[in-house]
Amino acid sequence: MAHDIREQLNLPPIDQVGFVVKDMDAALKLYEPLFGPFSTMDSGEFEYDYRGEKDISSLKLAFGRSGDLEIELIQWVSGRTPHKEFIDAGREGMHHLRFRVDNLDEKIAEAAAFGYQSIWQTRYGEGLAVAYLEREGDPLLLEFFENLHE
């Protein structure tokens, strides 16, 4: 059963790999020769549901490419997030894989059958939402991204 989770959830190919970094400037110097040029932005403050509680967080983001695959660099700035958990655990590097979905809530419910639970999510507006999902024993998170405006 484990070998066909993506098929059973009817997920498209991965469209993004997310890396959590401690220092965005250092990470850009390291990764621009591989995945650059990068576009950068500050996320601003957004409210997320983090492990069942509302919290405001902010991140620094950078986006590069490898063919059709987006490479995202994320530096934690404030708030309780999976990115802060990752850094606090002494980790840095590959953090999550992103899949685009048409209905975020439906896909989160379907993923529960495979042991995934949403730990960080928000809805930015109609047709635009994101969630990170984890499962026990797996350090790699999945990101489901609903963007019906593209």
Backbone as a printed PyTorch tensor [residue, N CA C, xyz], in Angstrom:
tensor([[[  0.8210,  -1.1930,   0.0000],
         [  0.0000,   0.0000,   0.0000],
         [  0.8610,   1.2520,   0.0000]],

        [[  1.9810,   1.2500,   0.6950],
         [  2.7850,   2.4560,   0.8300],
         [  3.3310,   2.9400,  -0.5130]],

        [[  3.5370,   2.0340,  -1.4680],
         [  4.1430,   2.4320,  -2.7320],
         [  3.1940,   3.1890,  -3.6510]],

        [[  1.9310,   3.2440,  -3.3450],
         [  0.9950,   3.9140,  -4.2500],
         [  0.1760,   5.0050,  -3.5590]],

        [[  0.7320,   5.6270,  -2.5250],
         [  0.0260,   6.7050,  -1.8310],
         [ -0.2770,   7.8380,  -2.8010]],

        [[  0.7080,   8.2540,  -3.5840],
         [  0.5030,   9.3630,  -4.5210],
         [ -0.5970,   9.0220,  -5.5170]],

        [[ -0.5910,   7.7800,  -5.9880],
         [ -1.6240,   7.3480,  -6.9420],
         [ -2.9990,   7.3190,  -6.2780]],

        [[ -3.0850,   6.7460,  -5.0820],
         [ -4.3810,   6.6550,  -4.4080],
         [ -4.9270,   8.0240,  -4.0190]],

        [[ -4.0460,   8.9710,  -3.7250],
         [ -4.4960,  10.3280,  -3.4090],
         [ -4.6870,  11.1720,  -4.6730]],

        [[ -4.3590,  10.5640,  -5.8330],
         [ -4.4890,  11.2450,  -7.1200],
         [ -3.7280,  12.5770,  -7.1040]],

        [[ -2.4580,  12.4960,  -6.6720],
         [ -1.6220,  13.6910,  -6.6050],
         [ -0.8430,  13.8550,  -7.9050]],

        [[ -0.6740,  15.0890,  -8.3490],
         [  0.1510,  15.3410,  -9.5320],
         [  1.6190,  15.1670,  -9.1680]],

        [[  2.5210,  15.3060, -10.1380],
         [  3.9440,  15.2780,  -9.7970],
         [  4.2900,  16.4030,  -8.8140]],

        [[  5.3310,  16.1820,  -8.0380],
         [  5.8330,  17.2040,  -7.1170],
         [  6.1770,  18.4440,  -7.9380]],

        [[  5.7730,  19.6170,  -7.4780],
         [  6.1140,  20.8290,  -8.2220],
         [  7.0450,  21.7510,  -7.4370]],

        [[  7.3520,  21.3920,  -6.1750],
         [  8.2600,  22.2230,  -5.3840],
         [  8.9440,  21.3780,  -4.3230]],

        [[ 10.2280,  21.6810,  -4.0870],
         [ 10.9650,  21.1390,  -2.9520],
         [ 11.3230,  22.3290,  -2.0730]],

        [[ 10.9520,  22.2500,  -0.7930],
         [ 11.2150,  23.3320,   0.1440],
         [ 12.3760,  23.0030,   1.0600]],

        [[ 13.2840,  23.9570,   1.2130],
         [ 14.4430,  23.8380,   2.0960],
         [ 14.3380,  24.8990,   3.1840]],

        [[ 14.5290,  24.5160,   4.4310],
         [ 14.5910,  25.4750,   5.5240],
         [ 16.0610,  25.8030,   5.7590]],

        [[ 16.3330,  27.1090,   5.8420],
         [ 17.7040,  27.5800,   6.0170],
         [ 17.7650,  28.5240,   7.2180]],

        [[ 18.9140,  28.5610,   7.8630],
         [ 19.0850,  29.4570,   9.0060],
         [ 19.4230,  30.8780,   8.5640]],

        [[ 20.1450,  30.9920,   7.4580],
         [ 20.6320,  32.2810,   6.9900],
         [ 20.3560,  32.3840,   5.4940]],

        [[ 19.3880,  33.2170,   5.1070],
         [ 18.9840,  33.3110,   3.7100],
         [ 20.1340,  33.7870,   2.8230]],

        [[ 20.8860,  34.7840,   3.2660],
         [ 21.9810,  35.2970,   2.4390],
         [ 23.0080,  34.2090,   2.1480]],

        [[ 23.3870,  33.4420,   3.1590],
         [ 24.3480,  32.3490,   2.9730],
         [ 23.7660,  31.2720,   2.0600]],

        [[ 22.4770,  30.9610,   2.2280],
         [ 21.8410,  29.9330,   1.3980],
         [ 21.7710,  30.3700,  -0.0600]],

        [[ 21.4850,  31.6420,  -0.2990],
         [ 21.4320,  32.1320,  -1.6770],
         [ 22.8010,  32.0150,  -2.3430]],

        [[ 23.8520,  32.3390,  -1.6180],
         [ 25.2050,  32.1970,  -2.1750],
         [ 25.5110,  30.7380,  -2.5130]],

        [[ 25.0380,  29.8490,  -1.6660],
         [ 25.2840,  28.4210,  -1.8570],
         [ 24.4670,  27.8440,  -3.0130]],

        [[ 23.1890,  28.2190,  -3.1110],
         [ 22.2840,  27.5630,  -4.0520],
         [ 22.0320,  28.3060,  -5.3560]],

        [[ 22.3750,  29.6000,  -5.4440],
         [ 22.1490,  30.2920,  -6.7170],
         [ 22.8900,  29.6420,  -7.8800]],

        [[ 24.1250,  29.1470,  -7.7060],
         [ 24.7840,  28.4810,  -8.8350],
         [ 24.0570,  27.2100,  -9.2980]],

        [[ 23.2410,  26.6160,  -8.4360],
         [ 22.4940,  25.4110,  -8.8030],
         [ 21.0860,  25.7070,  -9.2990]],

        [[ 20.3830,  26.6230,  -8.6240],
         [ 18.9530,  26.8090,  -8.8600],
         [ 18.5640,  28.2570,  -9.1600]],

        [[ 19.5280,  29.1350,  -9.3090],
         [ 19.2260,  30.5450,  -9.4810],
         [ 18.9580,  30.9220, -10.9160]],

        [[ 18.6230,  32.1840, -11.1140],
         [ 18.5240,  33.1950, -10.0710],
         [ 17.2720,  32.9890,  -9.2170]],

        [[ 17.3160,  33.4850,  -7.9870],
         [ 16.1960,  33.3890,  -7.0580],
         [ 15.4640,  34.7260,  -7.0020]],

        [[ 14.1520,  34.6590,  -6.8400],
         [ 13.3820,  35.8400,  -6.4760],
         [ 13.1150,  35.7300,  -4.9810]],

        [[ 13.1770,  36.8430,  -4.2760],
         [ 13.0250,  36.8150,  -2.8230],
         [ 11.8420,  37.6640,  -2.3870]],

        [[ 11.3220,  37.3350,  -1.2180],
         [ 10.2280,  38.1110,  -0.6350],
         [ 10.1200,  37.8290,   0.8490]],

        [[  9.5560,  38.7840,   1.5620],
         [  9.1650,  38.5600,   2.9530],
         [  7.6850,  38.2230,   2.9310]],

        [[  7.2950,  37.2220,   3.6690],
         [  5.9030,  36.7760,   3.6400],
         [  4.9520,  37.7760,   4.2710]],

        [[  5.4800,  38.6340,   5.1510],
         [  4.5940,  39.4540,   5.9580],
         [  3.9960,  38.5740,   7.0440]],

        [[  3.1760,  39.1440,   7.8760],
         [  2.5700,  38.3670,   8.9620],
         [  1.2460,  37.7710,   8.4940]],

        [[  1.1140,  36.4670,   8.6690],
         [ -0.1130,  35.7560,   8.3320],
         [ -0.5360,  34.8970,   9.5080]],

        [[ -1.8420,  34.7190,   9.6510],
         [ -2.3590,  33.8410,  10.6990],
         [ -2.4910,  32.4330,  10.1360]],

        [[ -1.9530,  31.4880,  10.8630],
         [ -2.0150,  30.0700,  10.5070],
         [ -2.6130,  29.2880,  11.6630]],

        [[ -3.2010,  28.1590,  11.3470],
         [ -3.5840,  27.1860,  12.3580],
         [ -2.3580,  26.2920,  12.5320]],

        [[ -1.7150,  26.3820,  13.6860],
         [ -0.5100,  25.6040,  13.9590],
         [ -0.8060,  24.6140,  15.0770]],

        [[ -0.8610,  23.3500,  14.7010],
         [ -1.1350,  22.2730,  15.6580],
         [ -2.3690,  22.5700,  16.5050]],

        [[ -3.4150,  23.0730,  15.8360],
         [ -4.6990,  23.2920,  16.4780],
         [ -4.8920,  24.6370,  17.1420]],

        [[ -3.8830,  25.5060,  17.0840],
         [ -3.9950,  26.8370,  17.6830],
         [ -3.6440,  27.8960,  16.6470]],

        [[ -4.3270,  29.0210,  16.7160],
         [ -4.0320,  30.1410,  15.8150],
         [ -2.7420,  30.8190,  16.2530]],

        [[ -1.9220,  31.2030,  15.2770],
         [ -0.6940,  31.9150,  15.5740],
         [ -0.3230,  32.7640,  14.3590]],

        [[  0.3720,  33.8460,  14.6000],
         [  0.8570,  34.7320,  13.5510],
         [  2.3230,  34.3920,  13.3050]],

        [[  2.6960,  34.2410,  12.0340],
         [  4.0910,  33.9450,  11.7320],
         [  4.5430,  34.7420,  10.5160]],

        [[  5.8620,  34.8010,  10.3730],
         [  6.4820,  35.5180,   9.2730],
         [  7.7170,  34.7430,   8.8220]],

        [[  7.9650,  34.7430,   7.5080],
         [  9.0740,  34.0040,   6.9180],
         [  9.7540,  34.8460,   5.8450]],

        [[ 11.0250,  34.5650,   5.6010],
         [ 11.7200,  35.0830,   4.4200],
         [ 11.7210,  33.9450,   3.4090]],

        [[ 11.3950,  34.2540,   2.1640],
         [ 11.2690,  33.2310,   1.1330],
         [ 12.1220,  33.5830,  -0.0830]],

        [[ 12.6010,  32.5560,  -0.7640],
         [ 13.3010,  32.7260,  -2.0350],
         [ 12.8860,  31.5800,  -2.9460]],

        [[ 12.7330,  31.8900,  -4.2410],
         [ 12.2390,  30.8970,  -5.2060],
         [ 13.1760,  30.8280,  -6.3990]],

        [[ 13.6770,  29.6120,  -6.6550],
         [ 14.5000,  29.3270,  -7.8230],
         [ 13.8730,  28.1840,  -8.5860]],

        [[ 14.5990,  27.6380,  -9.5710],
         [ 14.0210,  26.5660, -10.3800],
         [ 15.0850,  25.5430, -10.7610]],

        [[ 14.6020,  24.3400, -10.9960],
         [ 15.3630,  23.3010, -11.6640],
         [ 14.3900,  22.6890, -12.6640]],

        [[ 14.4230,  23.1580, -13.9000],
         [ 13.4340,  22.7320, -14.8900],
         [ 12.0470,  23.1600, -14.4410]],

        [[ 11.1140,  22.2090, -14.3920],
         [  9.7480,  22.5020, -13.9650],
         [  9.5900,  22.5220, -12.4480]],

        [[ 10.6230,  22.1550, -11.7370],
         [ 10.5560,  22.0490, -10.2790],
         [ 10.9800,  23.3670,  -9.6270]],

        [[ 10.0960,  23.8940,  -8.7580],
         [ 10.4290,  25.1000,  -8.0130],
         [ 11.2360,  24.7080,  -6.7740]],

        [[ 12.2810,  25.4800,  -6.5040],
         [ 13.0920,  25.2960,  -5.3040],
         [ 12.7890,  26.4780,  -4.3890]],

        [[ 12.2880,  26.1970,  -3.1880],
         [ 11.9330,  27.2390,  -2.2400],
         [ 12.9000,  27.1900,  -1.0610]],

        [[ 13.4680,  28.3410,  -0.7290],
         [ 14.2810,  28.4940,   0.4700],
         [ 13.4520,  29.2760,   1.4750]],

        [[ 13.4460,  28.8220,   2.7310],
         [ 12.6180,  29.4340,   3.7670],
         [ 13.4730,  29.7020,   4.9880]],

        [[ 13.4720,  30.9600,   5.4200],
         [ 14.1260,  31.3200,   6.6820],
         [ 13.0380,  31.7490,   7.6530]],

        [[ 12.9780,  31.1030,   8.8010],
         [ 12.0100,  31.4600,   9.8350],
         [ 12.3400,  32.8430,  10.3810]],

        [[ 11.3050,  33.6660,  10.5960],
         [ 11.4750,  34.9930,  11.1740],
         [ 10.7610,  35.0880,  12.5170]],

        [[  9.4620,  34.6960,  12.5590],
         [  8.7120,  34.7970,  13.8190],
         [  7.5290,  33.8430,  13.8130]],

        [[  7.0140,  33.5760,  15.0100],
         [  5.8380,  32.7310,  15.1650],
         [  6.1840,  31.2620,  15.3320]],

        [[  5.1590,  30.5080,  15.6620],
         [  5.3270,  29.0510,  15.8030],
         [  4.9960,  28.4200,  14.4550]],

        [[  5.9770,  27.7520,  13.8690],
         [  5.8170,  27.1340,  12.5490],
         [  6.5960,  25.8230,  12.4950]],

        [[  6.3000,  24.9860,  11.5140],
         [  7.1120,  23.7810,  11.3080],
         [  8.5660,  24.1240,  10.9680]],

        [[  8.7840,  25.2900,  10.3960],
         [ 10.1430,  25.6970,  10.0500],
         [ 10.9600,  25.9510,  11.3090]],

        [[ 10.3410,  26.5880,  12.2980],
         [ 11.0200,  26.8250,  13.5770],
         [ 11.2960,  25.4920,  14.2770]],

        [[ 10.3340,  24.5740,  14.2490],
         [ 10.5530,  23.2340,  14.8260],
         [ 11.7810,  22.5820,  14.1990]],

        [[ 11.8940,  22.6960,  12.9080],
         [ 12.9740,  22.0840,  12.1360],
         [ 14.3220,  22.6520,  12.5830]],

        [[ 14.4140,  23.9820,  12.6560],
         [ 15.6470,  24.6430,  13.0820],
         [ 15.9480,  24.3230,  14.5440]],

        [[ 14.9220,  24.3560,  15.3990],
         [ 15.1140,  24.0550,  16.8240],
         [ 15.5990,  22.6290,  17.0510]],

        [[ 15.2750,  21.7320,  16.1200],
         [ 15.7340,  20.3390,  16.2150],
         [ 17.1600,  20.1850,  15.6860]],

        [[ 17.7850,  21.3100,  15.3300],
         [ 19.1640,  21.2550,  14.8480],
         [ 19.2810,  20.8970,  13.3860]],

        [[ 18.1910,  21.0430,  12.6490],
         [ 18.1960,  20.6360,  11.2500],
         [ 18.2200,  21.8510,  10.3290]],

        [[ 18.6550,  21.6130,   9.1150],
         [ 18.6270,  22.5880,   8.0400],
         [ 18.6990,  21.7820,   6.7590]],

        [[ 17.9500,  22.1860,   5.7450],
         [ 17.9620,  21.4660,   4.4780],
         [ 16.5550,  21.1170,   4.0120]],

        [[ 16.4640,  20.0120,   3.2510],
         [ 15.1810,  19.6320,   2.6530],
         [ 14.1340,  19.4310,   3.7360]],

        [[ 12.9830,  20.0740,   3.5580],
         [ 11.9470,  20.1220,   4.5790],
         [ 10.6270,  19.5470,   4.0930]],

        [[ 10.2180,  19.8920,   2.8750],
         [  8.9120,  19.4320,   2.4000],
         [  8.8710,  19.3130,   0.8790]],

        [[  7.8810,  18.5480,   0.4250],
         [  7.5640,  18.4060,  -0.9930],
         [  6.1660,  18.9540,  -1.2120]],

        [[  5.9900,  19.7470,  -2.2740],
         [  4.6840,  20.3620,  -2.5160],
         [  3.9620,  19.7050,  -3.6790]],

        [[  2.6590,  19.4990,  -3.4520],
         [  1.7510,  19.0180,  -4.4830],
         [  0.6200,  20.0330,  -4.6270]],

        [[  0.2670,  20.3830,  -5.8390],
         [ -0.8830,  21.2620,  -6.0750],
         [ -2.1530,  20.4230,  -6.0600]],

        [[ -3.1590,  20.9140,  -5.3700],
         [ -4.4230,  20.1930,  -5.2480],
         [ -5.5770,  21.1420,  -5.5850]],

        [[ -6.6910,  20.5780,  -6.0180],
         [ -7.8590,  21.3920,  -6.3670],
         [ -8.7230,  21.7300,  -5.1640]],

        [[ -8.7030,  20.8490,  -4.1470],
         [ -9.5430,  21.0670,  -2.9730],
         [ -8.7290,  20.6720,  -1.7400]],

        [[ -8.1950,  21.6730,  -1.0550],
         [ -7.2930,  21.4160,   0.0680],
         [ -7.9550,  20.5840,   1.1580]],

        [[ -9.1330,  20.9840,   1.6030],
         [ -9.7830,  20.2800,   2.7080],
         [-10.0710,  18.8210,   2.3610]],

        [[-10.5070,  18.5820,   1.1440],
         [-10.7900,  17.2110,   0.7040],
         [ -9.5160,  16.3700,   0.6910]],

        [[ -8.4080,  16.9500,   0.1840],
         [ -7.1610,  16.1940,   0.0780],
         [ -6.5680,  15.9130,   1.4610]],

        [[ -6.7160,  16.8460,   2.4050],
         [ -6.2500,  16.6120,   3.7810],
         [ -7.0200,  15.4380,   4.3850]],

        [[ -8.3290,  15.4100,   4.1750],
         [ -9.1500,  14.3170,   4.7070],
         [ -8.7380,  12.9840,   4.0910]],

        [[ -8.4700,  12.9610,   2.7930],
         [ -8.0450,  11.7250,   2.1220],
         [ -6.6840,  11.2530,   2.6380]],

        [[ -5.7710,  12.1820,   2.8940],
         [ -4.4230,  11.8300,   3.3420],
         [ -4.4260,  11.2340,   4.7430]],

        [[ -5.4510,  11.5240,   5.5230],
         [ -5.5430,  10.9680,   6.8810],
         [ -5.5520,   9.4430,   6.8570]],

        [[ -6.0810,   8.8570,   5.8090],
         [ -6.1110,   7.3950,   5.6860],
         [ -4.7070,   6.8010,   5.5990]],

        [[ -3.7240,   7.6280,   5.2720],
         [ -2.3320,   7.1730,   5.1640],
         [ -1.4840,   7.6740,   6.3280]],

        [[ -2.1490,   8.1690,   7.3770],
         [ -1.4540,   8.5990,   8.5760],
         [ -0.9900,  10.0430,   8.5740]],

        [[ -1.3530,  10.8090,   7.5600],
         [ -0.9600,  12.2200,   7.5090],
         [ -1.9640,  13.0830,   8.2460]],

        [[ -1.4510,  14.0850,   8.9540],
         [ -2.3330,  15.0590,   9.5910],
         [ -1.7980,  16.4620,   9.3260]],

        [[ -2.7140,  17.3830,   9.1660],
         [ -2.3370,  18.7750,   8.9240],
         [ -1.8180,  19.3780,  10.2190]],

        [[ -0.6380,  20.0120,  10.1390],
         [ -0.0530,  20.6250,  11.3300],
         [  0.0730,  22.1410,  11.2010]],

        [[ -0.0770,  22.6650,   9.9700],
         [  0.0870,  24.0990,   9.7420],
         [ -0.6800,  24.4420,   8.4820]],

        [[ -1.6850,  25.2850,   8.6050],
         [ -2.4600,  25.6000,   7.4130],
         [ -3.1670,  26.9380,   7.5380]],

        [[ -3.5010,  27.4790,   6.3730],
         [ -4.2890,  28.7080,   6.3150],
         [ -4.9950,  28.7850,   4.9730]],

        [[ -6.0260,  29.5920,   4.9570],
         [ -6.7270,  29.9230,   3.7160],
         [ -6.5350,  31.4190,   3.5240]],

        [[ -5.8290,  31.7750,   2.4470],
         [ -5.5580,  33.1840,   2.1540],
         [ -6.7820,  33.8780,   1.5680]],

        [[ -7.6100,  33.1070,   0.8830],
         [ -8.8050,  33.6370,   0.2420],
         [ -9.4870,  32.5070,  -0.5150]],

        [[-10.5620,  32.8200,  -1.1970],
         [-11.2900,  31.8060,  -1.9630],
         [-10.3610,  31.1980,  -3.0170]],

        [[-10.1960,  29.8770,  -2.9570],
         [ -9.3720,  29.1830,  -3.9340],
         [ -7.8810,  29.3010,  -3.7210]],

        [[ -7.4420,  29.7950,  -2.5680],
         [ -6.0150,  29.9540,  -2.2870],
         [ -5.7400,  29.5500,  -0.8390]],

        [[ -5.0770,  28.3950,  -0.6640],
         [ -4.8500,  27.8550,   0.6760],
         [ -3.6320,  26.9380,   0.6530]],

        [[ -3.0870,  26.6940,   1.8450],
         [ -1.9060,  25.8540,   1.9710],
         [ -1.9850,  25.0580,   3.2710]],

        [[ -1.3980,  23.8690,   3.2630],
         [ -1.2900,  23.0580,   4.4840],
         [ -0.0150,  22.2240,   4.4160]],

        [[  0.6330,  22.0820,   5.5630],
         [  1.7340,  21.1360,   5.7240],
         [  1.1740,  19.9390,   6.4740]],

        [[  1.5480,  18.7450,   6.0130],
         [  1.0890,  17.5190,   6.6380],
         [  2.2910,  16.6900,   7.0770]],

        [[  2.1360,  16.0280,   8.2350],
         [  3.1790,  15.1320,   8.7100],
         [  2.5590,  13.7820,   9.0390]],

        [[  3.4330,  12.7760,   9.1060],
         [  3.0060,  11.4620,   9.5910],
         [  4.1040,  10.9460,  10.5080]],

        [[  3.6910,  10.1550,  11.4570],
         [  4.6170,   9.6410,  12.4670],
         [  5.7600,   8.8740,  11.8090]],

        [[  6.9650,   9.1470,  12.3010],
         [  8.1400,   8.4250,  11.8350],
         [  8.7210,   8.9360,  10.5320]],

        [[  8.1760,  10.0080,   9.9860],
         [  8.6450,  10.5300,   8.7010],
         [  9.0430,  11.9960,   8.8880]],

        [[ 10.3260,  12.3290,   8.7530],
         [ 10.7460,  13.7150,   8.9580],
         [ 10.3870,  14.6430,   7.7960]],

        [[ 10.0210,  14.0750,   6.6440],
         [  9.6940,  14.8790,   5.4740],
         [  8.2110,  15.2400,   5.4760]],

        [[  7.9110,  16.5340,   5.3850],
         [  6.5240,  16.9930,   5.3490],
         [  6.0220,  17.0470,   3.9110]],

        [[  4.7110,  16.9580,   3.7650],
         [  4.0650,  17.2150,   2.4810],
         [  3.3810,  18.5610,   2.5790]],

        [[  3.4280,  19.3170,   1.5090],
         [  2.6720,  20.5530,   1.4170],
         [  1.6130,  20.3570,   0.3470]],

        [[  0.3740,  20.6390,   0.6990],
         [ -0.7090,  20.6800,  -0.2780],
         [ -1.0060,  22.1550,  -0.5200]],

        [[ -1.0460,  22.5420,  -1.7850],
         [ -1.2350,  23.9440,  -2.1640],
         [ -2.4060,  24.0440,  -3.1270]],

        [[ -3.4220,  24.7500,  -2.6860],
         [ -4.6020,  25.0100,  -3.5280],
         [ -4.4960,  26.4250,  -4.0700]],

        [[ -4.4010,  26.5250,  -5.3880],
         [ -4.3720,  27.8420,  -6.0360],
         [ -5.2200,  27.7450,  -7.3010]],

        [[ -6.4790,  28.0800,  -7.1770],
         [ -7.3890,  27.9800,  -8.3050],
         [ -7.3610,  29.2350,  -9.1810]],

        [[ -6.4190,  30.1470,  -8.8970],
         [ -6.3250,  31.3940,  -9.6430],
         [ -5.2510,  31.3480, -10.7280]],

        [[ -4.4910,  30.2770, -10.8040],
         [ -3.4380,  30.1460, -11.8260],
         [ -3.9060,  29.2650, -12.9550]]])
